[in-house]
Amino acid sequence: MKKSKSRSQASLSVSKSNVQLPEEVYVPPLDVLRVKVLNLQMTDDTPKLYSIKVVFFDQLLLNDIIKSVGTREHVIEKMLIQGSMNFDPSDYEKMSLMADCPLVVNTQPLSSVPSVNNSDMASPPSYEINKSRSSTKPIPGISCCNVDILPLFIDKDKIKVKKRLEPMIKPPLLQRQSWDNLPLLTMELSVIRNELNAEHHIFLKQANYMNITLLGAYNMPININNDEYICTAATKTTLYNETNTGLVTFNNVERLAKKFDALNFYPKWEYLNTGDNLFTKGDEKFVCDLNQIQNEENIDLAYYMSKNSSAIIWGSFHRTLLLPHGEKWLTEHLRRYCWPFEVHLYGEQGGLSFMAFLQLFRLLYPGEHTARIAVPLHWVNAEAMHDKCYCELLMTPNTTQLQTNSTLTSSTELSAAMRPTGEDDNSAFIVVEVRLARPLKQAVVPSIIPSSDLHDMLKNAEEERTKRECTGRGQLDREWQRTVKAGEISLRKVPHYGMTEFCTFNRQLSETRTRVELMTSCWLNAAVYVNNNFVVQSFLGSEDTYEEMLMMSHACLTRIACHTLLGTNNQPDIDPTLRAARHARQIQDVSHATELYLQHVVNQPRGANGWRELSTCLMDVDIHWANVCINKSLVLNPRHRLSLLSKACKLYDEDPEAAEMFFQAIVSLFPFWSTGWVVANVYYVKRKLFHMADQAMKYMKKTMEDGLSEHLEAVGWAQELGDWWDTTPLLPGMNPYYIATDLLLRLRSFTLAEVCLSRGVAETGETALFYHLLALCCRLRGDIDEALCHLQLAIDKFGNVIYLRALQAECYHKKKNYAAAMGSYEKSGSSLCAYSILLSLPCWEKLRARSILLDLIRRQPSAYAWVALAEDWLQQTATAEGGDAEVTDQAGILTCAAACAVQALKWDRQAGRAWALLSRLVAPSARRKYCLKMAQSCDYEFTEKRNESSSESQQSLCYRLGKVLRDCRCFMCEHFKI
């Protein structure tokens, strides 16, 4: 039988079900800061009772009474009293604010403490300083000290400090005590860390901190020592919030003492100044000299800092934590913007508002953690603050401007925004120090290897000659040799224009192969850095001896490395006719180059490379002839990568689908050629076969990650594929699309080159290399005006880059704007291309032109350079006046000119101009007739009658130095026309 409930039980159960439990409030795990007072030592031998109070961040940790000990007693450190405070390490914003506050300790003899009842013990003692100094005077006898406990929040668990307690109010001079007689307080500070906050503890250990110290403002337009003004300075500090910054102010202005030293003092805690605490002195002394202050505006610091009448002294600092994510933000912000600072003066009759922009870029240098700067003050301007610092005004500026002497004197001459901010005609300025606990970028100091260990290591390594891998570069031995060889060849192209110091600087730094590898292990990274960040014109105008010595020693090291690894005869033997044809093509003498190439293929009809080079040369003359020659090259050698690529590009313009078999052959026969994969990717992108394009790039990236990628020899690019323009500086590790674009332009495949350019600029953005290749593509197509437009845009963005200016000058020369061409050559400085050098000779003076010619012959000897030098010698005889004393000199000059013409014929047997010069200079007449016939056989008509005639050709520009390549109507310059 079921038992029924009574009425009372039923009502009780219902009432219990309606009871609601209180909601649980989440309390984060907290750490505990514990303070233990161990000893208070006084100079009096009689023990006394002292009231002690410990406060941190407006929180009372300790308020109790202790007994002091004398100096003669044996001090036994034991815990007298202790206090604690809880804090949340996960609240990063509050932790940053707590870094700007010290632990404040106040002591006072118990006899001077007013009696209080038990109900008042929880509240602060009656001697606590009020917020307003004017209302309540501090009670004398209070001693204070400030303890910096930031290490406890970051990395330390326990610290023990001994601090001298200084009087809060300085006693009269006769009652002052020496430092040794001040009370000595011993405390132990520790942190009990909660294990649940381990992640936050690790995060805080990585924190840096920023300290901003404001010394003062100088050359101010008013004197605050005599007038009543409220002076406030404001800036920002890093803080863990949405904006990564927080506003801080400097309010406590010091009235200047007569013996105050602005470069040697103890800064004050500005956070304590906001609470009107009289004792705010810090522990770290500020010591510096005027030479350590960054003074970009060349302010007379010694003069203005010695004047007390126009100075406002704060001598205070703010400090805040700089967490890891804040370091990244600060690095990017200092790279782009300045740091804001404002100074405001308020008075009954009006006020003044100033702003300053701190340039803290120095903190981004490796190893730099301190920036002391003198910054001029400007009138407050919201737009300028936004442009310079990317922020709004920190404080509300004064609406009523105070009239000062400088304002009255300059208001009639200058506008309100342009008048000087200082007492005189110069600007007022502030001196600020921004210091970090550790640099944003650590300085890299290589470890020192003793000479004995180095020699022992080299001796053991040199005993065995085995094939080794260059582990420091990730390259095999064979590739290392090619890399050094390419560097040595590029160094031979560096112009120095007759600087004997560069030529004679040659020191035998090493001989064996292992030593060279050790010394030159990072030259490739240096070359990439110089290519991307080095401005040649800036270097030539500098006087930094260290940079000059470094550059020259690097050149010598690389040359010695090449000679050691490969021997001195590192240049391959080449057929003289083929070499002369390449020189003619690089000087845009296409007709002469075609004749020489035809002569070469007639002599060597089975040479596939010769037919390919002839095809490339004929691309500027007739596309159908070029197709015939490339077909002949493929018949002789169907497996050459350049032949396949050239044929594929030519066929692509006619039938894109038929060209696919050649691109497939390239990636099949040369799977490790990264440029071939890039070109195949561009080909499939152009045909909108995006899956195939993605696969091509996938294999290319995999090949490069595995270290199996191959590149064309740099020597082959300079000789076989060399052209008349200044080469775009492409180094290993750059964007592969730009490397493929350069190759395609040399093969005159404009459509695929443009696609490569668009893909490259999408990855790397606009660079000088991109604009050079884009303008070159337009120039080769024949659209010179568009090329000039791109070049001018690039020069406006990136400055006078050599290869940009050289190509611009060539375009102007093509349009027959010779004055603009010479102006571009003057701004380009030095050039590496023989065509640009010969074309730019008229813009240099006589001696400079001679040194440039000699340097060109040293680096890139050719028949054209030797003929130009011969013309230079002949110009001296044309300008010399008659006289018996100069007959011998003119004879020597003619001999030198003849010798130059002979050297030109050694490089090009078909150089008709050199034969024509010899027909005027050699003796006897039989030799002259022979030279004249040789010139005629080379289709170069030059006779004595033509030389003596007064026709227009005699006065043409081709008879002068440097003018040989300009347009002329005489038959002599026929070969220089395209």
Secondary structure, DSSP 8 states (H G I E B T S, - for coil): ------HHHHHHHHHHHT------------EEEEEEEEEEE-SSSS--EEEEEEEETTEEEEEEEEE-B-SSS-------EEEEEEE-TT-HHHHHHHTT--EEEEEEEGGGS----GGGTTS--TTS--S-TTTS---TT-EEEEE--HHHHHT-SEEEEEEE-EESS---GGG---GGGS-EEEEEEEEE--GGGHHHHHHHHT-EEEEEEEEEEES-SS-TTTS--EEEEEEEEE-SSSSSEEEEEE---B---TT--TTEE--EEHHHHHTT-S--B-SS-EE--GGGSB-TT---HHHHTT-STT-EEEEEEEEEEE-HHHHHHHHHHHHH--EEEEEEEEETTEEEEEEEEE--GGGGSTT--EEEEEEE-EE--HHHHHHHHSS--SS---SSB---HHHHHHTTTS-TTTS-SSSSSS--EEEEEEEESS-SS---------HHHHHHHHHHHHHS-----BTTTTB-HHHHHHHHHHHHHHHHT---TT-HHHHH-------SHHHHHHHTTTHHHHHHHHHHH--HHHHHT---HHHHHHHHHHHHHHHHHHHHHH-S--S----HHHHHHHHHHHTT-HHHHHHHHHHHHHH-TT-HHHHHHHHHHHTTT-HHHHHHHHHHHHHH-TT-HHHHHHHHHHHHHH-TTTTHHHHHHHHHH-TTBHHHHHHHHHHHHHTT-HHHHHHHHHHHHHHHHTT--B---HHHHHHTS--SS------TTS-HHHHHHHHHHHTT-HHHHHHHHHHHHHHH-S-HHHHHHHHHHHHHHT-HHHHHHHHHHHHHHH---HHHHHHHHHHHHHTT-HHHHHHHHHHH-----HHHHHHTGGGS-HHHHHHHHHHHHHHS--HHHHHHHHHHHHHHHHH----GGGHHHHHHHHHHHHHHHHHHHHH-TT-HHHHHHHHHH-SSHHHHHHHHHHHHHTT----HHHHHS-STTTTSGGGSTT-TTS--SSGGGGGG--
